[in-house]
């Protein structure tokens, strides 16, 4: 069971301001229940199939020079700065 105090503590550690902690109680509880289901899955006996390729079958790396300045082709480039999308 997840307690409101734990959500407040984690939010404080992550420096996230939450108006209503109760909203997140159900979501966190569902995530933990899903992790419990994953923990119960028996994957110890599963064999992973990995396809190995010899190095001679890989393509050769080639350097292709790019004549333009890449930074000049960016849409949000202004002076010495690149404008990034807003983070919420």
The first five atom37 places (N, CA, C, CB, O) and aatype in JSON, in Angstrom:
{
  "aatype": [20, 20, 20, 20, 20, 20, 20, 20, 20, 20, 20, 20, 20, 20, 20, 20, 20, 20, 20, 20, 20, 20, 20, 20, 20, 20, 20, 20, 20, 20, 20, 20, 20, 20, 20, 20, 20, 20, 20, 20, 20, 20, 20, 20, 20, 20, 20, 20, 20, 20, 20, 20, 20, 20, 20, 20, 20, 20, 20, 20, 20, 20, 20, 20, 20, 20, 20, 20, 20, 20, 20, 20, 20, 20, 20, 20, 20, 20, 20, 20, 20, 20, 20, 20, 20, 20, 20, 20],
  "atom_mask": [
    [1, 1, 1, 1, 1],
    [1, 1, 1, 1, 1],
    [1, 1, 1, 1, 1],
    [1, 1, 1, 1, 1],
    [1, 1, 1, 1, 1],
    [1, 1, 1, 1, 1],
    [1, 1, 1, 1, 1],
    [1, 1, 1, 1, 1],
    [1, 1, 1, 1, 1],
    [1, 1, 1, 1, 1],
    [1, 1, 1, 1, 1],
    [1, 1, 1, 1, 1],
    [1, 1, 1, 1, 1],
    [1, 1, 1, 1, 1],
    [1, 1, 1, 1, 1],
    [1, 1, 1, 1, 1],
    [1, 1, 1, 1, 1],
    [1, 1, 1, 1, 1],
    [1, 1, 1, 1, 1],
    [1, 1, 1, 1, 1],
    [1, 1, 1, 1, 1],
    [1, 1, 1, 1, 1],
    [1, 1, 1, 1, 1],
    [1, 1, 1, 1, 1],
    [1, 1, 1, 1, 1],
    [1, 1, 1, 1, 1],
    [1, 1, 1, 1, 1],
    [1, 1, 1, 1, 1],
    [1, 1, 1, 1, 1],
    [1, 1, 1, 1, 1],
    [1, 1, 1, 1, 1],
    [1, 1, 1, 1, 1],
    [1, 1, 1, 1, 1],
    [1, 1, 1, 1, 1],
    [1, 1, 1, 1, 1],
    [1, 1, 1, 1, 1],
    [1, 1, 1, 1, 1],
    [1, 1, 1, 1, 1],
    [1, 1, 1, 1, 1],
    [1, 1, 1, 1, 1],
    [1, 1, 1, 1, 1],
    [1, 1, 1, 1, 1],
    [1, 1, 1, 1, 1],
    [1, 1, 1, 1, 1],
    [1, 1, 1, 1, 1],
    [1, 1, 1, 1, 1],
    [1, 1, 1, 1, 1],
    [1, 1, 1, 1, 1],
    [1, 1, 1, 1, 1],
    [1, 1, 1, 1, 1],
    [1, 1, 1, 1, 1],
    [1, 1, 1, 1, 1],
    [1, 1, 1, 1, 1],
    [1, 1, 1, 1, 1],
    [1, 1, 1, 1, 1],
    [1, 1, 1, 1, 1],
    [1, 1, 1, 1, 1],
    [1, 1, 1, 1, 1],
    [1, 1, 1, 1, 1],
    [1, 1, 1, 1, 1],
    [1, 1, 1, 1, 1],
    [1, 1, 1, 1, 1],
    [1, 1, 1, 1, 1],
    [1, 1, 1, 1, 1],
    [1, 1, 1, 1, 1],
    [1, 1, 1, 1, 1],
    [1, 1, 1, 1, 1],
    [1, 1, 1, 1, 1],
    [1, 1, 1, 1, 1],
    [1, 1, 1, 1, 1],
    [1, 1, 1, 1, 1],
    [1, 1, 1, 1, 1],
    [1, 1, 1, 1, 1],
    [1, 1, 1, 1, 1],
    [1, 1, 1, 1, 1],
    [1, 1, 1, 1, 1],
    [1, 1, 1, 1, 1],
    [1, 1, 1, 1, 1],
    [1, 1, 1, 1, 1],
    [1, 1, 1, 1, 1],
    [1, 1, 1, 1, 1],
    [1, 1, 1, 1, 1],
    [1, 1, 1, 1, 1],
    [1, 1, 1, 1, 1],
    [1, 1, 1, 1, 1],
    [1, 1, 1, 1, 1],
    [1, 1, 1, 1, 1],
    [1, 1, 1, 1, 1]
  ],
  "atom_positions": [
    [[0.84, -1.18, 0.0], [0.0, 0.0, 0.0], [0.88, 1.25, 0.0], [-0.95, 0.0, 1.22], [1.81, 1.35, 0.8]],
    [[0.61, 2.16, -0.86], [1.36, 3.4, -0.96], [0.68, 4.46, -0.08], [1.46, 3.88, -2.44], [-0.54, 4.63, -0.12]],
    [[1.48, 5.14, 0.68], [0.95, 6.17, 1.56], [1.18, 7.56, 0.95], [1.6, 6.08, 2.95], [2.11, 7.78, 0.18]],
    [[0.31, 8.47, 1.31], [0.39, 9.85, 0.84], [1.74, 10.45, 1.2], [-0.75, 10.69, 1.42], [2.32, 11.21, 0.43]],
    [[2.24, 10.11, 2.39], [3.51, 10.67, 2.86], [4.67, 10.26, 1.95], [3.79, 10.21, 4.31], [5.58, 11.05, 1.71]],
    [[4.63, 9.02, 1.45], [5.69, 8.55, 0.55], [5.69, 9.33, -0.75], [5.53, 7.05, 0.26], [6.74, 9.7, -1.27]],
    [[4.5, 9.58, -1.28], [4.4, 10.35, -2.53], [4.91, 11.77, -2.3], [2.94, 10.38, -3.05], [5.62, 12.31, -3.14]],
    [[4.56, 12.36, -1.17], [5.05, 13.7, -0.86], [6.58, 13.7, -0.73], [4.4, 14.22, 0.44], [7.25, 14.62, -1.19]],
    [[7.11, 12.66, -0.09], [8.57, 12.56, 0.1], [9.29, 12.44, -1.24], [8.91, 11.36, 0.99], [10.29, 13.11, -1.48]],
    [[8.78, 11.56, -2.11], [9.41, 11.37, -3.42], [9.3, 12.65, -4.26], [8.76, 10.2, -4.17], [10.26, 13.03, -4.92]],
    [[8.17, 13.29, -4.22], [7.99, 14.54, -4.97], [8.95, 15.6, -4.46], [6.53, 15.05, -4.84], [9.51, 16.37, -5.25]],
    [[9.15, 15.65, -3.16], [10.09, 16.63, -2.59], [11.52, 16.32, -3.03], [10.0, 16.64, -1.05], [12.27, 17.23, -3.38]],
    [[11.9, 15.04, -3.01], [13.24, 14.65, -3.45], [13.47, 14.98, -4.92], [13.45, 13.16, -3.21], [14.58, 15.34, -5.32]],
    [[12.41, 14.84, -5.72], [12.51, 15.11, -7.16], [12.28, 16.59, -7.47], [11.52, 14.26, -7.94], [12.33, 17.01, -8.63]],
    [[12.01, 17.36, -6.44], [11.73, 18.8, -6.58], [10.56, 19.05, -7.54], [12.99, 19.52, -7.09], [10.63, 19.9, -8.42]],
    [[9.5, 18.29, -7.31], [8.28, 18.44, -8.1], [7.19, 18.93, -7.15], [7.86, 17.08, -8.79], [6.99, 18.38, -6.07]],
    [[6.49, 19.96, -7.58], [5.38, 20.47, -6.77], [4.09, 19.78, -7.22], [5.26, 22.01, -6.89], [3.72, 19.85, -8.39]],
    [[3.43, 19.13, -6.28], [2.17, 18.47, -6.57], [1.08, 19.13, -5.75], [2.24, 16.94, -6.25], [1.2, 19.29, -4.53]],
    [[0.01, 19.52, -6.42], [-1.1, 20.15, -5.72], [-1.91, 19.13, -4.93], [-2.01, 20.88, -6.71], [-2.25, 19.35, -3.77]],
    [[-2.21, 18.0, -5.59], [-3.06, 17.0, -4.96], [-2.36, 15.65, -5.03], [-4.45, 16.93, -5.64], [-2.33, 15.01, -6.08]],
    [[-1.8, 15.21, -3.91], [-1.06, 13.95, -3.86], [-1.96, 12.74, -3.98], [-0.28, 13.86, -2.58], [-1.53, 11.67, -4.42]],
    [[-3.22, 12.9, -3.6], [-4.16, 11.78, -3.59], [-4.38, 11.25, -5.01], [-5.51, 12.22, -2.97], [-4.61, 10.05, -5.2]],
    [[-4.31, 12.12, -6.0], [-4.51, 11.72, -7.39], [-3.49, 10.66, -7.79], [-4.41, 12.95, -8.33], [-3.79, 9.76, -8.58]],
    [[-2.28, 10.77, -7.26], [-1.2, 9.89, -7.67], [-1.17, 8.57, -6.89], [0.11, 10.59, -7.5], [-0.47, 7.64, -7.29]],
    [[-1.9, 8.49, -5.79], [-1.89, 7.26, -4.99], [-2.34, 6.06, -5.8], [-2.78, 7.43, -3.76], [-1.68, 5.02, -5.78]],
    [[-3.45, 6.18, -6.52], [-3.99, 5.07, -7.31], [-3.03, 4.7, -8.43], [-5.36, 5.44, -7.88], [-2.81, 3.52, -8.69]],
    [[-2.46, 5.69, -9.1], [-1.54, 5.42, -10.21], [-0.3, 4.67, -9.74], [-1.13, 6.73, -10.89], [0.12, 3.7, -10.36]],
    [[0.27, 5.13, -8.64], [1.47, 4.48, -8.11], [1.14, 3.07, -7.64], [2.08, 5.3, -6.95], [1.93, 2.14, -7.86]],
    [[0.0, 2.89, -7.02], [-0.41, 1.56, -6.56], [-0.55, 0.6, -7.73], [-1.73, 1.64, -5.78], [-0.14, -0.56, -7.64]],
    [[-1.13, 1.06, -8.85], [-1.28, 0.21, -10.03], [0.08, -0.16, -10.62], [-2.15, 0.92, -11.09], [0.28, -1.28, -11.08]],
    [[1.02, 0.79, -10.61], [2.36, 0.49, -11.12], [3.03, -0.57, -10.26], [3.22, 1.77, -11.16], [3.66, -1.49, -10.79]],
    [[2.92, -0.45, -8.96], [3.54, -1.43, -8.06], [2.9, -2.8, -8.23], [3.42, -0.97, -6.59], [3.61, -3.8, -8.22]],
    [[1.59, -2.86, -8.4], [0.92, -4.14, -8.65], [1.43, -4.76, -9.95], [-0.61, -3.95, -8.72], [1.62, -5.97, -10.02]],
    [[1.66, -3.93, -10.97], [2.18, -4.45, -12.24], [3.6, -4.97, -12.06], [2.14, -3.35, -13.33], [3.95, -6.01, -12.63]],
    [[4.43, -4.27, -11.29], [5.78, -4.75, -11.02], [5.74, -6.08, -10.28], [6.56, -3.72, -10.21], [6.58, -6.94, -10.52]],
    [[4.77, -6.25, -9.38], [4.62, -7.53, -8.67], [4.31, -8.66, -9.65], [3.52, -7.42, -7.61], [4.83, -9.76, -9.51]],
    [[3.45, -8.38, -10.63], [3.13, -9.39, -11.65], [4.39, -9.74, -12.44], [2.02, -8.87, -12.61], [4.64, -10.92, -12.72]],
    [[5.18, -8.74, -12.79], [6.43, -9.0, -13.53], [7.41, -9.8, -12.7], [7.07, -7.69, -13.98], [8.13, -10.65, -13.23]],
    [[7.46, -9.53, -11.39], [8.36, -10.28, -10.5], [7.97, -11.75, -10.43], [8.35, -9.67, -9.11], [8.84, -12.61, -10.26]],
    [[6.69, -12.04, -10.55], [6.21, -13.42, -10.46], [6.46, -14.21, -11.75], [4.74, -13.44, -10.13], [6.41, -15.44, -11.73]],
    [[6.73, -13.53, -12.84], [6.96, -14.22, -14.11], [8.25, -15.03, -14.02], [7.03, -13.2, -15.28], [9.27, -14.53, -13.56]],
    [[8.19, -16.26, -14.45], [9.35, -17.15, -14.4], [10.15, -17.0, -15.69], [8.91, -18.63, -14.17], [9.82, -17.61, -16.71]],
    [[11.18, -16.21, -15.64], [12.0, -16.0, -16.83], [13.4, -16.56, -16.67], [12.08, -14.52, -17.15], [14.24, -16.41, -17.56]],
    [[13.67, -17.2, -15.54], [14.99, -17.77, -15.29], [15.33, -18.86, -16.31], [15.07, -18.33, -13.88], [16.49, -19.0, -16.71]],
    [[14.35, -19.62, -16.71], [14.6, -20.74, -17.61], [14.55, -20.35, -19.08], [13.6, -21.83, -17.35], [14.84, -21.17, -19.94]],
    [[14.2, -19.12, -19.36], [14.1, -18.67, -20.75], [15.49, -18.51, -21.37], [13.32, -17.35, -20.84], [16.41, -18.0, -20.74]],
    [[15.59, -18.96, -22.6], [16.86, -18.81, -23.33], [16.71, -17.64, -24.3], [17.27, -20.13, -24.09], [15.71, -17.54, -25.01]],
    [[17.69, -16.79, -24.31], [17.68, -15.66, -25.23], [18.31, -16.09, -26.55], [18.43, -14.45, -24.63], [19.39, -16.69, -26.57]],
    [[17.64, -15.78, -27.63], [18.23, -16.09, -28.93], [18.89, -14.83, -29.47], [17.15, -16.62, -29.92], [18.26, -13.8, -29.67]],
    [[20.16, -14.95, -29.7], [20.94, -13.82, -30.19], [21.57, -14.23, -31.5], [22.02, -13.37, -29.15], [22.22, -15.27, -31.6]],
    [[21.38, -13.41, -32.5], [21.96, -13.7, -33.79], [23.32, -13.0, -33.86], [21.03, -13.24, -34.95], [23.41, -11.77, -33.8]],
    [[24.36, -13.8, -33.99], [25.71, -13.23, -34.05], [26.11, -13.06, -35.51], [26.73, -14.13, -33.31], [25.89, -13.93, -36.35]],
    [[26.71, -11.91, -35.78], [27.2, -11.62, -37.13], [28.71, -11.47, -37.08], [26.53, -10.34, -37.7], [29.24, -10.77, -36.21]],
    [[29.39, -12.1, -37.98], [30.84, -11.88, -38.03], [31.14, -10.46, -38.53], [31.53, -12.94, -38.94], [30.35, -9.88, -39.27]],
    [[32.26, -9.93, -38.13], [32.62, -8.56, -38.49], [32.7, -8.38, -40.0], [33.95, -8.18, -37.86], [32.4, -7.3, -40.51]],
    [[33.09, -9.41, -40.71], [33.23, -9.27, -42.16], [31.87, -9.04, -42.85], [33.91, -10.52, -42.74], [31.83, -8.57, -43.99]],
    [[30.76, -9.37, -42.17], [29.42, -9.16, -42.75], [28.87, -7.76, -42.5], [28.47, -10.18, -42.19], [27.81, -7.42, -43.04]],
    [[29.56, -6.96, -41.71], [29.1, -5.61, -41.42], [29.6, -4.66, -42.51], [29.59, -5.15, -40.04], [30.63, -4.9, -43.13]],
    [[28.86, -3.59, -42.72], [29.27, -2.64, -43.74], [30.46, -1.83, -43.25], [28.1, -1.7, -44.12], [30.68, -1.69, -42.04]],
    [[31.21, -1.32, -44.18], [32.36, -0.5, -43.84], [31.89, 0.93, -43.56], [33.42, -0.52, -44.99], [31.09, 1.49, -44.32]],
    [[32.38, 1.51, -42.49], [32.03, 2.89, -42.18], [32.73, 3.82, -43.14], [32.39, 3.23, -40.72], [33.91, 3.65, -43.44]],
    [[32.0, 4.81, -43.61], [32.57, 5.8, -44.52], [32.25, 7.18, -44.0], [32.04, 5.61, -45.95], [31.13, 7.45, -43.56]],
    [[33.23, 8.06, -44.05], [33.01, 9.45, -43.65], [32.54, 10.22, -44.87], [34.31, 10.09, -43.06], [33.22, 10.27, -45.9]],
    [[31.36, 10.81, -44.75], [30.81, 11.62, -45.83], [30.77, 13.05, -45.31], [29.37, 11.12, -46.29], [29.96, 13.36, -44.43]],
    [[31.62, 13.92, -45.82], [31.65, 15.29, -45.31], [30.37, 16.05, -45.65], [32.86, 16.04, -45.88], [29.77, 15.84, -46.7]],
    [[29.97, 16.92, -44.75], [28.78, 17.74, -44.92], [29.27, 19.17, -45.05], [27.77, 17.57, -43.72], [29.89, 19.71, -44.14]],
    [[28.98, 19.77, -46.16], [29.55, 21.07, -46.49], [28.94, 22.22, -45.68], [29.37, 21.34, -47.94], [29.67, 23.16, -45.33]],
    [[27.65, 22.19, -45.39], [27.0, 23.28, -44.69], [27.24, 23.19, -43.19], [25.51, 23.28, -44.98], [27.55, 22.12, -42.66]],
    [[27.08, 24.31, -42.52], [27.12, 24.29, -41.06], [25.76, 23.82, -40.57], [27.49, 25.7, -40.46], [24.74, 24.45, -40.86]],
    [[25.74, 22.74, -39.85], [24.48, 22.13, -39.41], [23.7, 23.1, -38.52], [24.75, 20.81, -38.65], [22.47, 23.17, -38.61]],
    [[24.39, 23.83, -37.69], [23.7, 24.74, -36.77], [22.93, 25.82, -37.52], [24.7, 25.38, -35.82], [21.91, 26.3, -37.03]],
    [[23.39, 26.2, -38.71], [22.68, 27.22, -39.49], [21.39, 26.69, -40.09], [23.58, 27.74, -40.59], [20.52, 27.48, -40.46]],
    [[21.23, 25.39, -40.18], [20.02, 24.81, -40.77], [18.9, 24.62, -39.76], [20.35, 23.49, -41.41], [17.78, 24.28, -40.14]],
    [[19.18, 24.83, -38.47], [18.16, 24.66, -37.44], [17.14, 25.78, -37.49], [18.81, 24.61, -36.04], [17.49, 26.94, -37.75]],
    [[15.89, 25.45, -37.26], [14.8, 26.44, -37.32], [14.88, 27.44, -36.18], [13.45, 25.73, -37.3], [14.61, 28.63, -36.37]],
    [[15.23, 26.98, -34.99], [15.16, 27.82, -33.81], [16.53, 28.34, -33.38], [14.53, 27.07, -32.68], [16.75, 28.58, -32.19]],
    [[17.43, 28.51, -34.32], [18.77, 29.0, -34.0], [18.79, 30.52, -34.11], [19.83, 28.37, -34.94], [18.44, 31.08, -35.14]],
    [[19.19, 31.17, -33.03], [19.27, 32.64, -33.03], [20.58, 33.04, -32.37], [18.05, 33.28, -32.29], [20.76, 32.83, -31.17]],
    [[21.48, 33.6, -33.14], [22.76, 34.06, -32.58], [23.56, 32.91, -32.01], [22.52, 35.09, -31.49], [24.0, 32.03, -32.75]],
    [[23.75, 32.91, -30.71], [24.52, 31.86, -30.05], [23.63, 30.85, -29.34], [25.48, 32.47, -29.05], [24.14, 30.01, -28.59]],
    [[22.34, 30.9, -29.56], [21.41, 30.07, -28.82], [20.52, 29.24, -29.74], [20.55, 30.92, -27.91], [20.22, 29.64, -30.86]],
    [[20.12, 28.09, -29.24], [19.13, 27.26, -29.92], [17.93, 27.2, -28.99], [19.7, 25.81, -30.25], [18.05, 26.8, -27.83]],
    [[16.78, 27.6, -29.49], [15.57, 27.59, -28.66], [14.99, 26.19, -28.65], [14.53, 28.62, -29.19], [14.7, 25.61, -29.7]],
    [[14.83, 25.67, -27.45], [14.29, 24.33, -27.26], [12.82, 24.41, -26.88], [15.09, 23.57, -26.17], [12.35, 25.46, -26.44]],
    [[12.08, 23.31, -27.06], [10.66, 23.31, -26.66], [10.51, 23.5, -25.16], [9.98, 22.01, -27.09], [11.41, 23.14, -24.38]],
    [[9.38, 24.05, -24.75], [9.13, 24.26, -23.33], [8.99, 22.93, -22.62], [7.87, 25.11, -23.12], [8.39, 21.99, -23.15]],
    [[9.55, 22.86, -21.43], [9.42, 21.67, -20.59], [8.36, 21.96, -19.54], [10.78, 21.28, -19.93], [8.4, 22.99, -18.86]],
    [[7.43, 21.04, -19.41], [6.35, 21.23, -18.43], [6.64, 20.39, -17.22], [4.97, 20.88, -19.03], [5.86, 20.39, -16.27]]
  ]
}
